[in-house]
Amino acid sequence: MPFREINSKMVEAAVAPGQKLYSQRGAMLAYRGEVSFTPNVQGGQGGLASMIGRRVAGEATPLMTVEGSGTVLFGHGGHHVQVIELAGDTLYVEADRLLAFDGTLRQGTMFMGSQGGVMGMVRGQVTGQGLFTTTLQGHGAVAVMAHGGVIELPIVPGREVHVDPQAYVAHHGDVRNRLSTALGWRDMVGRGAGEAFQLELSGSGAVYVQASEEKL
């Protein structure tokens, strides 16, 4: 694992020759050793097609390629940082929440309408996250950012997890999501989006929830 949590808002990454990391631009706090930082123009492991896809989807947060030999401290905006380990599955996360991740992970985008049909599109409008989300797939680690810390909730078959859409950070595994509400339309009057709607996740995997309803 290339990431070590220094505290709740900083991680340290080990960089080795022949390996790459990707980080959000401006996320480097300090480093030791012979390490280089260059703007990423190829879309990472996903290549040029991934870069174009993310730009079309509005998910093209500027990235830096990190290479060399040494250690790097990452953090951004004083946000809390959570390290997520992937073992061949796919992480679904908004691009602006990515702090840094393994260069071995394949990047892409997914149209949220494909997970939940029309309600998937409604979710994008309600959460303010748009209709697309970034995907990272493979074996490796990802450091994501959140407000107020993060908790991991397991998702198991037959037991759905309901999350306030504004508190949702990311999820991974074989998971489907849809927007639902337990309230009638009259009950929604005067309520915020997070109170009126719930994000229902089902299947097998995990969802990460932040202790806040604030976007980054």
KOLMITOR-128411 format. One record per residue: residue number from 1; residue in one letter; x, y, z of N, C-alpha, C, CB in turn. Coordinates in nm, 2 decimals. Glycine has a CB too. Layout:
BEGIN
num;residuo;n.east;n.north;n.up;ca.east;ca.north;ca.up;c.east;c.north;c.up;cb.east;cb.north;cb.up
NUM;A;X;Y;Z;X;Y;Z;X;Y;Z;X;Y;Z
...
//
This chain:
BEGIN
num;residuo;n.east;n.north;n.up;ca.east;ca.north;ca.up;c.east;c.north;c.up;cb.east;cb.north;cb.up
1;M;0.08;-0.12;0.00;0.00;0.00;0.00;0.09;0.12;0.00;-0.10;0.00;0.12
2;P;0.07;0.21;-0.10;0.16;0.33;-0.11;0.12;0.44;-0.01;0.16;0.38;-0.25
3;F;0.00;0.44;0.05;-0.04;0.55;0.13;-0.04;0.51;0.28;-0.18;0.59;0.09
4;R;0.01;0.60;0.36;0.01;0.59;0.51;-0.06;0.71;0.57;0.15;0.57;0.57
5;E;-0.16;0.69;0.65;-0.23;0.80;0.71;-0.15;0.87;0.82;-0.37;0.76;0.76
6;I;-0.11;0.99;0.80;-0.03;1.07;0.90;-0.12;1.12;1.01;0.05;1.18;0.83
7;N;-0.23;1.18;0.97;-0.34;1.21;1.06;-0.47;1.22;0.98;-0.31;1.35;1.13
8;S;-0.57;1.27;1.03;-0.70;1.26;0.96;-0.71;1.35;0.84;-0.81;1.31;1.06
9;K;-0.61;1.44;0.82;-0.61;1.53;0.70;-0.49;1.52;0.61;-0.63;1.67;0.75
10;M;-0.40;1.42;0.64;-0.28;1.41;0.56;-0.24;1.26;0.54;-0.16;1.48;0.63
11;V;-0.19;1.23;0.42;-0.14;1.10;0.39;0.00;1.11;0.33;-0.23;1.02;0.30
12;E;0.08;1.00;0.36;0.21;1.00;0.30;0.22;0.89;0.20;0.32;0.97;0.41
13;A;0.27;0.91;0.08;0.28;0.82;-0.02;0.42;0.78;-0.05;0.21;0.87;-0.15
14;A;0.45;0.65;-0.07;0.58;0.60;-0.10;0.59;0.59;-0.26;0.61;0.46;-0.04
15;V;0.69;0.66;-0.32;0.71;0.66;-0.46;0.83;0.58;-0.49;0.72;0.80;-0.52
16;A;0.82;0.48;-0.58;0.93;0.39;-0.62;0.96;0.40;-0.77;0.90;0.24;-0.58
17;P;1.09;0.38;-0.81;1.12;0.38;-0.95;1.03;0.29;-1.03;1.27;0.35;-0.97
18;G;0.99;0.33;-1.15;0.91;0.25;-1.23;0.76;0.25;-1.20;0.96;0.11;-1.23
19;Q;0.72;0.32;-1.09;0.58;0.32;-1.05;0.53;0.47;-1.06;0.56;0.27;-0.91
20;K;0.40;0.48;-1.08;0.34;0.62;-1.08;0.23;0.63;-0.98;0.29;0.64;-1.23
21;L;0.21;0.75;-0.94;0.09;0.79;-0.86;0.03;0.91;-0.93;0.13;0.83;-0.71
22;Y;-0.10;0.93;-0.91;-0.16;1.05;-0.96;-0.22;1.13;-0.85;-0.27;1.01;-1.07
23;S;-0.21;1.26;-0.85;-0.27;1.34;-0.74;-0.34;1.46;-0.80;-0.16;1.38;-0.64
24;Q;-0.43;1.51;-0.72;-0.49;1.64;-0.76;-0.39;1.75;-0.76;-0.62;1.67;-0.67
25;R;-0.39;1.84;-0.86;-0.30;1.95;-0.86;-0.31;2.03;-0.74;-0.31;2.03;-0.99
26;G;-0.20;2.07;-0.68;-0.20;2.15;-0.56;-0.21;2.07;-0.43;-0.32;2.25;-0.56
27;A;-0.21;1.94;-0.44;-0.23;1.85;-0.32;-0.10;1.82;-0.25;-0.31;1.73;-0.36
28;M;0.01;1.84;-0.32;0.14;1.81;-0.26;0.17;1.91;-0.15;0.26;1.81;-0.37
29;L;0.20;1.86;-0.03;0.24;1.95;0.08;0.39;1.95;0.11;0.17;1.90;0.21
30;A;0.46;1.84;0.09;0.60;1.83;0.11;0.65;1.69;0.05;0.64;1.84;0.26
31;Y;0.78;1.68;0.03;0.83;1.55;-0.02;0.98;1.54;0.02;0.81;1.54;-0.17
32;R;1.02;1.41;0.02;1.16;1.38;0.04;1.21;1.29;-0.07;1.18;1.31;0.18
33;G;1.33;1.31;-0.11;1.39;1.22;-0.22;1.39;1.29;-0.36;1.31;1.09;-0.22
34;E;1.41;1.21;-0.46;1.41;1.25;-0.60;1.27;1.22;-0.66;1.52;1.19;-0.68
35;V;1.18;1.32;-0.65;1.04;1.30;-0.69;1.01;1.41;-0.79;0.94;1.30;-0.58
36;S;0.94;1.38;-0.90;0.90;1.48;-1.00;0.75;1.48;-1.01;0.96;1.44;-1.14
37;F;0.70;1.60;-1.04;0.56;1.63;-1.05;0.53;1.69;-1.19;0.50;1.72;-0.94
38;T;0.45;1.63;-1.27;0.43;1.68;-1.41;0.28;1.68;-1.43;0.50;1.60;-1.52
39;P;0.22;1.78;-1.50;0.08;1.78;-1.54;0.05;1.66;-1.62;0.04;1.91;-1.62
40;N;-0.06;1.60;-1.59;-0.11;1.47;-1.66;-0.20;1.51;-1.77;-0.18;1.38;-1.56
41;V;-0.16;1.47;-1.90;-0.24;1.51;-2.01;-0.30;1.38;-2.09;-0.16;1.59;-2.11
42;Q;-0.27;1.26;-2.03;-0.31;1.14;-2.10;-0.42;1.07;-2.03;-0.19;1.05;-2.11
43;G;-0.48;1.13;-1.92;-0.59;1.06;-1.86;-0.55;0.94;-1.77;-0.69;1.02;-1.96
44;G;-0.42;0.94;-1.73;-0.38;0.83;-1.64;-0.38;0.69;-1.71;-0.46;0.82;-1.52
45;Q;-0.41;0.59;-1.64;-0.41;0.45;-1.69;-0.52;0.43;-1.79;-0.43;0.35;-1.58
46;G;-0.62;0.52;-1.79;-0.73;0.51;-1.89;-0.69;0.56;-2.03;-0.85;0.58;-1.85
47;G;-0.57;0.63;-2.04;-0.53;0.68;-2.16;-0.60;0.81;-2.21;-0.53;0.58;-2.27
48;L;-0.58;0.84;-2.34;-0.64;0.96;-2.40;-0.79;0.95;-2.40;-0.59;0.98;-2.54
49;A;-0.84;0.83;-2.43;-0.99;0.82;-2.44;-1.05;0.85;-2.30;-1.03;0.67;-2.48
50;S;-0.99;0.80;-2.19;-1.04;0.83;-2.06;-1.04;0.98;-2.03;-0.96;0.76;-1.95
51;M;-0.93;1.05;-2.07;-0.92;1.20;-2.05;-1.03;1.27;-2.13;-0.78;1.25;-2.10
52;I;-1.06;1.23;-2.25;-1.16;1.29;-2.33;-1.30;1.27;-2.27;-1.16;1.25;-2.48
53;G;-1.32;1.14;-2.23;-1.45;1.11;-2.17;-1.47;1.19;-2.04;-1.45;0.96;-2.13
54;R;-1.37;1.21;-1.96;-1.39;1.28;-1.83;-1.41;1.43;-1.86;-1.27;1.27;-1.74
55;R;-1.35;1.48;-1.97;-1.37;1.62;-2.00;-1.52;1.64;-2.05;-1.27;1.67;-2.11
56;V;-1.56;1.55;-2.13;-1.70;1.56;-2.18;-1.80;1.55;-2.07;-1.73;1.45;-2.29
57;A;-1.77;1.47;-1.97;-1.86;1.44;-1.86;-1.84;1.55;-1.75;-1.83;1.31;-1.80
58;G;-1.75;1.64;-1.77;-1.73;1.74;-1.66;-1.65;1.68;-1.54;-1.86;1.80;-1.62
59;E;-1.58;1.57;-1.56;-1.51;1.51;-1.45;-1.36;1.52;-1.46;-1.55;1.36;-1.44
60;A;-1.32;1.62;-1.53;-1.17;1.63;-1.56;-1.10;1.72;-1.46;-1.15;1.68;-1.70
61;T;-1.10;1.68;-1.33;-1.02;1.75;-1.24;-0.87;1.74;-1.27;-1.05;1.70;-1.09
62;P;-0.80;1.85;-1.28;-0.66;1.85;-1.32;-0.58;1.75;-1.23;-0.60;1.98;-1.31
63;L;-0.49;1.67;-1.29;-0.41;1.57;-1.22;-0.26;1.60;-1.24;-0.45;1.43;-1.26
64;M;-0.18;1.55;-1.14;-0.04;1.55;-1.16;0.01;1.41;-1.16;0.03;1.64;-1.04
65;T;0.11;1.38;-1.24;0.18;1.25;-1.24;0.29;1.26;-1.14;0.22;1.21;-1.38
66;V;0.30;1.17;-1.05;0.41;1.17;-0.95;0.50;1.05;-0.97;0.35;1.17;-0.80
67;E;0.63;1.07;-0.99;0.72;0.97;-1.02;0.86;0.99;-0.95;0.75;0.96;-1.17
68;G;0.94;0.89;-0.94;1.07;0.90;-0.88;1.09;0.81;-0.77;1.09;1.04;-0.84
69;S;1.17;0.85;-0.67;1.20;0.77;-0.55;1.20;0.86;-0.43;1.34;0.70;-0.57
70;G;1.11;0.83;-0.34;1.10;0.91;-0.22;0.96;0.90;-0.16;1.13;1.05;-0.25
71;T;0.93;0.99;-0.07;0.80;1.00;-0.01;0.73;1.14;-0.03;0.81;0.96;0.14
72;V;0.60;1.14;-0.04;0.53;1.27;-0.06;0.42;1.28;0.04;0.48;1.27;-0.21
73;L;0.40;1.40;0.10;0.28;1.42;0.18;0.18;1.49;0.10;0.33;1.51;0.30
74;F;0.05;1.44;0.11;-0.06;1.49;0.04;-0.17;1.54;0.13;-0.12;1.39;-0.06
75;G;-0.23;1.65;0.10;-0.35;1.70;0.17;-0.40;1.82;0.09;-0.31;1.75;0.32
76;H;-0.53;1.85;0.12;-0.59;1.96;0.03;-0.70;2.03;0.11;-0.63;1.91;-0.10
77;G;-0.69;2.16;0.13;-0.80;2.24;0.18;-0.84;2.21;0.32;-0.92;2.22;0.10
78;G;-0.75;2.13;0.40;-0.79;2.09;0.53;-0.90;1.99;0.54;-0.83;2.21;0.61
79;H;-0.93;1.92;0.42;-1.03;1.82;0.42;-0.98;1.69;0.49;-1.08;1.79;0.28
80;H;-1.08;1.62;0.55;-1.04;1.49;0.60;-1.01;1.39;0.48;-1.16;1.43;0.69
81;V;-0.92;1.30;0.51;-0.88;1.21;0.40;-0.90;1.06;0.45;-0.72;1.22;0.37
82;Q;-0.96;0.98;0.35;-0.98;0.84;0.38;-0.91;0.76;0.27;-1.14;0.81;0.38
83;V;-0.84;0.66;0.31;-0.77;0.57;0.22;-0.86;0.45;0.19;-0.63;0.53;0.27
84;I;-0.88;0.42;0.07;-0.97;0.30;0.03;-0.88;0.21;-0.05;-1.09;0.35;-0.05
85;E;-0.88;0.08;-0.01;-0.81;-0.03;-0.08;-0.90;-0.10;-0.18;-0.75;-0.13;0.02
86;L;-0.86;-0.11;-0.30;-0.94;-0.18;-0.40;-0.87;-0.32;-0.44;-0.96;-0.10;-0.53
87;A;-0.95;-0.42;-0.44;-0.89;-0.56;-0.47;-0.96;-0.61;-0.60;-0.91;-0.65;-0.35
88;G;-0.94;-0.54;-0.71;-1.00;-0.58;-0.84;-1.13;-0.52;-0.87;-1.00;-0.72;-0.84
89;D;-1.20;-0.46;-0.77;-1.33;-0.40;-0.80;-1.32;-0.26;-0.84;-1.42;-0.41;-0.67
90;T;-1.44;-0.19;-0.85;-1.45;-0.06;-0.91;-1.49;0.04;-0.80;-1.54;-0.05;-1.03
91;L;-1.43;0.15;-0.79;-1.47;0.26;-0.70;-1.54;0.37;-0.78;-1.35;0.32;-0.62
92;Y;-1.65;0.41;-0.73;-1.73;0.52;-0.79;-1.72;0.64;-0.70;-1.88;0.48;-0.81
93;V;-1.66;0.75;-0.75;-1.63;0.87;-0.67;-1.63;0.99;-0.76;-1.50;0.85;-0.60
94;E;-1.67;1.11;-0.70;-1.67;1.23;-0.78;-1.52;1.27;-0.80;-1.75;1.34;-0.71
95;A;-1.49;1.33;-0.91;-1.35;1.36;-0.94;-1.29;1.46;-0.84;-1.34;1.41;-1.08
96;D;-1.37;1.56;-0.80;-1.31;1.66;-0.71;-1.28;1.61;-0.57;-1.40;1.78;-0.70
97;R;-1.32;1.48;-0.54;-1.29;1.42;-0.41;-1.16;1.34;-0.41;-1.41;1.33;-0.37
98;L;-1.11;1.32;-0.53;-0.98;1.24;-0.54;-0.86;1.33;-0.50;-0.96;1.19;-0.69
99;L;-0.79;1.28;-0.40;-0.67;1.34;-0.35;-0.55;1.28;-0.42;-0.65;1.33;-0.20
100;A;-0.54;1.15;-0.42;-0.43;1.08;-0.49;-0.47;0.93;-0.50;-0.29;1.09;-0.41
101;F;-0.40;0.86;-0.60;-0.44;0.72;-0.62;-0.33;0.65;-0.70;-0.57;0.71;-0.69
102;D;-0.32;0.52;-0.69;-0.22;0.44;-0.76;-0.23;0.45;-0.91;-0.24;0.29;-0.72
103;G;-0.12;0.46;-0.97;-0.12;0.47;-1.12;-0.16;0.34;-1.19;0.02;0.51;-1.16
104;T;-0.17;0.23;-1.12;-0.21;0.11;-1.18;-0.36;0.10;-1.20;-0.16;-0.01;-1.09
105;L;-0.43;0.19;-1.13;-0.58;0.18;-1.14;-0.63;0.24;-1.27;-0.64;0.26;-1.02
106;R;-0.72;0.18;-1.33;-0.77;0.23;-1.46;-0.89;0.32;-1.44;-0.82;0.11;-1.55
107;Q;-0.88;0.44;-1.50;-0.98;0.55;-1.48;-1.08;0.55;-1.59;-0.91;0.68;-1.48
108;G;-1.20;0.59;-1.56;-1.31;0.60;-1.65;-1.42;0.69;-1.60;-1.36;0.47;-1.69
109;T;-1.53;0.70;-1.67;-1.65;0.77;-1.62;-1.77;0.68;-1.64;-1.66;0.90;-1.70
110;M;-1.87;0.71;-1.57;-2.00;0.63;-1.58;-2.11;0.73;-1.57;-2.01;0.53;-1.47
111;F;-2.21;0.71;-1.67;-2.33;0.79;-1.67;-2.42;0.74;-1.56;-2.40;0.78;-1.81
112;M;-2.46;0.83;-1.46;-2.53;0.78;-1.35;-2.67;0.73;-1.38;-2.55;0.89;-1.25
113;G;-2.72;0.77;-1.50;-2.85;0.72;-1.54;-2.85;0.57;-1.56;-2.90;0.78;-1.66
114;S;-2.73;0.51;-1.59;-2.72;0.37;-1.61;-2.73;0.29;-1.48;-2.59;0.33;-1.68
115;Q;-2.72;0.35;-1.37;-2.75;0.28;-1.24;-2.87;0.35;-1.18;-2.63;0.30;-1.15
116;G;-2.99;0.30;-1.22;-3.11;0.35;-1.16;-3.20;0.42;-1.26;-3.08;0.44;-1.04
117;G;-3.16;0.42;-1.39;-3.25;0.48;-1.49;-3.27;0.63;-1.47;-3.38;0.41;-1.50
118;V;-3.39;0.67;-1.48;-3.43;0.81;-1.47;-3.39;0.86;-1.33;-3.58;0.84;-1.50
119;M;-3.41;0.78;-1.22;-3.39;0.82;-1.09;-3.24;0.84;-1.07;-3.44;0.71;-0.99
120;G;-3.15;0.77;-1.14;-3.01;0.79;-1.14;-2.98;0.93;-1.18;-2.94;0.69;-1.22
121;M;-3.05;0.98;-1.29;-3.03;1.11;-1.34;-3.08;1.22;-1.24;-3.10;1.13;-1.47
122;V;-3.19;1.19;-1.17;-3.25;1.28;-1.07;-3.15;1.29;-0.96;-3.38;1.23;-1.02
123;R;-3.08;1.18;-0.92;-2.99;1.18;-0.81;-2.88;1.28;-0.84;-2.93;1.04;-0.79
124;G;-2.83;1.29;-0.97;-2.73;1.38;-1.01;-2.77;1.52;-0.99;-2.68;1.36;-1.15
125;Q;-2.90;1.55;-1.02;-2.95;1.69;-1.00;-2.96;1.72;-0.86;-3.08;1.70;-1.08
126;V;-3.01;1.63;-0.78;-3.04;1.66;-0.63;-2.91;1.68;-0.56;-3.12;1.54;-0.57
127;T;-2.81;1.59;-0.58;-2.69;1.60;-0.51;-2.60;1.71;-0.56;-2.61;1.47;-0.52
128;G;-2.62;1.76;-0.68;-2.53;1.87;-0.73;-2.41;1.81;-0.79;-2.50;1.97;-0.63
129;Q;-2.40;1.67;-0.80;-2.28;1.61;-0.85;-2.28;1.59;-1.00;-2.26;1.48;-0.78
130;G;-2.39;1.62;-1.06;-2.39;1.60;-1.21;-2.44;1.46;-1.24;-2.26;1.63;-1.27
131;L;-2.44;1.43;-1.37;-2.50;1.31;-1.42;-2.39;1.20;-1.44;-2.57;1.33;-1.55
132;F;-2.26;1.24;-1.42;-2.15;1.14;-1.44;-2.07;1.13;-1.31;-2.06;1.19;-1.56
133;T;-2.00;1.02;-1.30;-1.91;1.00;-1.19;-1.78;0.93;-1.24;-1.98;0.92;-1.08
134;T;-1.67;0.95;-1.17;-1.55;0.89;-1.21;-1.54;0.75;-1.15;-1.43;0.98;-1.15
135;T;-1.48;0.66;-1.23;-1.45;0.52;-1.18;-1.30;0.49;-1.18;-1.53;0.42;-1.27
136;L;-1.26;0.42;-1.08;-1.13;0.37;-1.07;-1.13;0.22;-1.04;-1.05;0.44;-0.95
137;Q;-1.07;0.14;-1.13;-1.08;0.00;-1.12;-0.94;-0.07;-1.12;-1.16;-0.05;-1.25
138;G;-0.94;-0.18;-1.04;-0.81;-0.26;-1.03;-0.77;-0.29;-0.89;-0.70;-0.19;-1.11
139;H;-0.64;-0.31;-0.88;-0.58;-0.34;-0.75;-0.49;-0.22;-0.71;-0.50;-0.47;-0.75
140;G;-0.52;-0.16;-0.60;-0.45;-0.04;-0.55;-0.52;0.04;-0.45;-0.41;0.05;-0.67
141;A;-0.47;0.15;-0.41;-0.52;0.24;-0.31;-0.56;0.37;-0.36;-0.42;0.25;-0.19
142;V;-0.67;0.43;-0.30;-0.72;0.56;-0.34;-0.73;0.64;-0.21;-0.85;0.55;-0.42
143;A;-0.69;0.77;-0.22;-0.71;0.86;-0.10;-0.82;0.96;-0.15;-0.58;0.93;-0.06
144;V;-0.93;0.96;-0.08;-1.04;1.05;-0.11;-1.06;1.15;0.00;-1.17;0.97;-0.14
145;M;-1.12;1.27;-0.03;-1.14;1.38;0.06;-1.29;1.39;0.10;-1.09;1.51;0.00
146;A;-1.31;1.44;0.22;-1.45;1.45;0.27;-1.45;1.56;0.38;-1.50;1.31;0.32
147;H;-1.57;1.60;0.42;-1.59;1.69;0.53;-1.62;1.61;0.66;-1.71;1.79;0.50
148;G;-1.55;1.64;0.76;-1.59;1.59;0.90;-1.56;1.44;0.92;-1.72;1.61;0.92
149;G;-1.47;1.38;0.84;-1.44;1.24;0.86;-1.54;1.15;0.78;-1.45;1.21;1.00
150;V;-1.50;1.02;0.77;-1.57;0.93;0.68;-1.59;0.80;0.76;-1.49;0.90;0.55
151;I;-1.70;0.74;0.74;-1.73;0.60;0.79;-1.76;0.51;0.68;-1.84;0.60;0.90
152;E;-1.71;0.39;0.69;-1.74;0.29;0.58;-1.86;0.20;0.63;-1.61;0.20;0.55
153;L;-1.96;0.19;0.55;-2.08;0.11;0.58;-2.08;-0.01;0.48;-2.21;0.19;0.58
154;P;-2.08;-0.14;0.53;-2.08;-0.25;0.44;-2.22;-0.26;0.38;-2.05;-0.38;0.51
155;I;-2.23;-0.31;0.25;-2.35;-0.34;0.18;-2.36;-0.49;0.16;-2.37;-0.25;0.05
156;V;-2.46;-0.56;0.21;-2.47;-0.70;0.19;-2.60;-0.73;0.12;-2.46;-0.78;0.33
157;P;-2.61;-0.84;0.05;-2.73;-0.88;-0.02;-2.85;-0.89;0.07;-2.71;-1.01;-0.10
158;G;-2.96;-0.83;0.03;-3.08;-0.84;0.11;-3.09;-0.73;0.22;-3.09;-0.97;0.17
159;R;-2.99;-0.65;0.23;-2.99;-0.54;0.34;-2.95;-0.41;0.28;-2.91;-0.58;0.46
160;E;-3.04;-0.33;0.22;-3.01;-0.21;0.16;-2.95;-0.11;0.26;-3.13;-0.15;0.09
161;V;-2.87;-0.02;0.22;-2.82;0.09;0.30;-2.88;0.22;0.24;-2.66;0.10;0.30
162;H;-2.94;0.31;0.33;-2.99;0.43;0.28;-2.90;0.55;0.33;-3.14;0.45;0.34
163;V;-2.87;0.63;0.24;-2.77;0.74;0.27;-2.83;0.87;0.22;-2.63;0.72;0.20
164;D;-2.81;0.98;0.31;-2.84;1.11;0.26;-2.75;1.14;0.14;-2.82;1.22;0.38
165;P;-2.81;1.18;0.03;-2.73;1.21;-0.09;-2.62;1.31;-0.07;-2.82;1.25;-0.21
166;Q;-2.64;1.41;0.02;-2.54;1.51;0.04;-2.42;1.46;0.12;-2.60;1.63;0.11
167;A;-2.44;1.35;0.20;-2.34;1.29;0.28;-2.26;1.18;0.21;-2.40;1.24;0.41
168;Y;-2.31;1.14;0.09;-2.25;1.03;0.01;-2.11;1.08;-0.04;-2.34;0.99;-0.11
169;V;-2.01;0.99;-0.02;-1.87;1.02;-0.07;-1.84;0.93;-0.19;-1.77;1.00;0.04
170;A;-1.85;0.80;-0.17;-1.81;0.71;-0.28;-1.87;0.57;-0.24;-1.65;0.70;-0.29
171;H;-1.86;0.48;-0.34;-1.89;0.34;-0.31;-1.81;0.24;-0.40;-2.04;0.31;-0.32
172;H;-1.80;0.12;-0.36;-1.73;0.02;-0.44;-1.80;-0.11;-0.43;-1.58;0.01;-0.41
173;G;-1.77;-0.20;-0.52;-1.83;-0.34;-0.52;-1.94;-0.35;-0.63;-1.88;-0.37;-0.39
174;D;-2.01;-0.46;-0.62;-2.12;-0.49;-0.71;-2.25;-0.43;-0.65;-2.14;-0.64;-0.73
175;V;-2.26;-0.30;-0.67;-2.37;-0.22;-0.60;-2.45;-0.14;-0.70;-2.30;-0.12;-0.50
176;R;-2.58;-0.15;-0.67;-2.67;-0.06;-0.75;-2.73;0.05;-0.66;-2.79;-0.15;-0.81
177;N;-2.75;0.16;-0.72;-2.81;0.27;-0.64;-2.93;0.33;-0.71;-2.70;0.38;-0.62
178;R;-3.02;0.38;-0.63;-3.14;0.45;-0.68;-3.18;0.55;-0.58;-3.25;0.35;-0.71
179;L;-3.24;0.66;-0.63;-3.30;0.76;-0.54;-3.44;0.73;-0.50;-3.29;0.90;-0.61
180;S;-3.46;0.73;-0.37;-3.60;0.70;-0.32;-3.64;0.80;-0.21;-3.60;0.56;-0.26
181;T;-3.76;0.80;-0.17;-3.81;0.88;-0.07;-3.92;0.81;0.01;-3.87;1.01;-0.12
182;A;-3.92;0.82;0.14;-4.02;0.77;0.23;-4.13;0.87;0.26;-3.96;0.71;0.35
183;L;-4.11;0.99;0.20;-4.20;1.10;0.23;-4.30;1.12;0.12;-4.13;1.23;0.26
184;G;-4.42;1.17;0.15;-4.51;1.22;0.05;-4.47;1.36;0.00;-4.65;1.22;0.10
185;W;-4.52;1.40;-0.11;-4.48;1.53;-0.17;-4.52;1.64;-0.07;-4.55;1.55;-0.30
186;R;-4.63;1.63;0.00;-4.67;1.73;0.09;-4.57;1.74;0.21;-4.81;1.71;0.14
187;D;-4.52;1.63;0.25;-4.42;1.63;0.36;-4.29;1.69;0.32;-4.39;1.49;0.40
188;M;-4.26;1.70;0.19;-4.13;1.75;0.14;-4.13;1.91;0.14;-4.11;1.71;0.00
189;V;-4.24;1.97;0.16;-4.24;2.12;0.16;-4.16;2.17;0.27;-4.39;2.17;0.16
190;G;-4.07;2.25;0.24;-3.98;2.31;0.34;-3.87;2.23;0.38;-4.06;2.34;0.46
191;R;-3.85;2.11;0.32;-3.74;2.03;0.36;-3.62;2.04;0.25;-3.78;1.88;0.37
192;G;-3.50;2.02;0.30;-3.39;2.02;0.20;-3.38;1.89;0.13;-3.26;2.04;0.28
193;A;-3.30;1.89;0.02;-3.29;1.77;-0.07;-3.25;1.65;0.01;-3.20;1.80;-0.18
194;G;-3.16;1.67;0.10;-3.10;1.56;0.18;-3.21;1.50;0.27;-2.99;1.60;0.26
195;E;-3.31;1.57;0.31;-3.41;1.52;0.40;-3.52;1.46;0.32;-3.47;1.63;0.49
196;A;-3.55;1.51;0.20;-3.66;1.46;0.12;-3.62;1.33;0.04;-3.70;1.57;0.02
197;F;-3.50;1.32;0.00;-3.46;1.20;-0.07;-3.35;1.12;0.00;-3.40;1.25;-0.21
198;Q;-3.35;0.99;-0.03;-3.25;0.90;0.02;-3.19;0.83;-0.09;-3.31;0.80;0.12
199;L;-3.06;0.80;-0.08;-2.99;0.72;-0.18;-2.98;0.58;-0.13;-2.84;0.78;-0.21
200;E;-3.05;0.49;-0.20;-3.06;0.35;-0.16;-2.96;0.27;-0.24;-3.20;0.29;-0.18
201;L;-2.87;0.20;-0.16;-2.77;0.12;-0.23;-2.79;-0.03;-0.19;-2.62;0.16;-0.18
202;S;-2.78;-0.12;-0.29;-2.81;-0.26;-0.26;-2.70;-0.34;-0.34;-2.95;-0.30;-0.30
203;G;-2.68;-0.46;-0.29;-2.59;-0.55;-0.36;-2.48;-0.60;-0.26;-2.52;-0.48;-0.48
204;S;-2.36;-0.59;-0.30;-2.24;-0.64;-0.22;-2.13;-0.54;-0.24;-2.20;-0.78;-0.26
205;G;-2.09;-0.48;-0.13;-1.98;-0.38;-0.14;-1.97;-0.30;-0.02;-1.99;-0.30;-0.26
206;A;-1.94;-0.17;-0.03;-1.94;-0.07;0.08;-1.96;0.07;0.03;-1.80;-0.08;0.15
207;V;-2.02;0.15;0.11;-2.04;0.29;0.08;-1.97;0.37;0.19;-2.19;0.33;0.07
208;Y;-1.91;0.49;0.15;-1.84;0.58;0.23;-1.92;0.70;0.25;-1.70;0.61;0.18
209;V;-1.95;0.74;0.38;-2.04;0.85;0.42;-1.96;0.95;0.50;-2.16;0.80;0.49
210;Q;-1.97;1.08;0.47;-1.91;1.18;0.54;-2.00;1.24;0.65;-1.86;1.29;0.45
211;A;-1.94;1.29;0.76;-2.01;1.35;0.87;-2.05;1.49;0.84;-1.92;1.34;1.00
212;S;-2.11;1.52;0.73;-2.15;1.65;0.69;-2.23;1.64;0.56;-2.02;1.74;0.66
213;E;-2.31;1.74;0.54;-2.39;1.75;0.42;-2.34;1.86;0.32;-2.54;1.78;0.45
214;E;-2.21;1.89;0.35;-2.14;2.00;0.27;-2.06;1.94;0.16;-2.06;2.09;0.36
215;K;-2.07;2.00;0.04;-1.99;1.96;-0.08;-1.85;2.02;-0.06;-2.05;2.00;-0.21
216;L;-1.75;1.96;-0.12;-1.61;2.01;-0.12;-1.61;2.14;-0.20;-1.51;1.91;-0.18
//
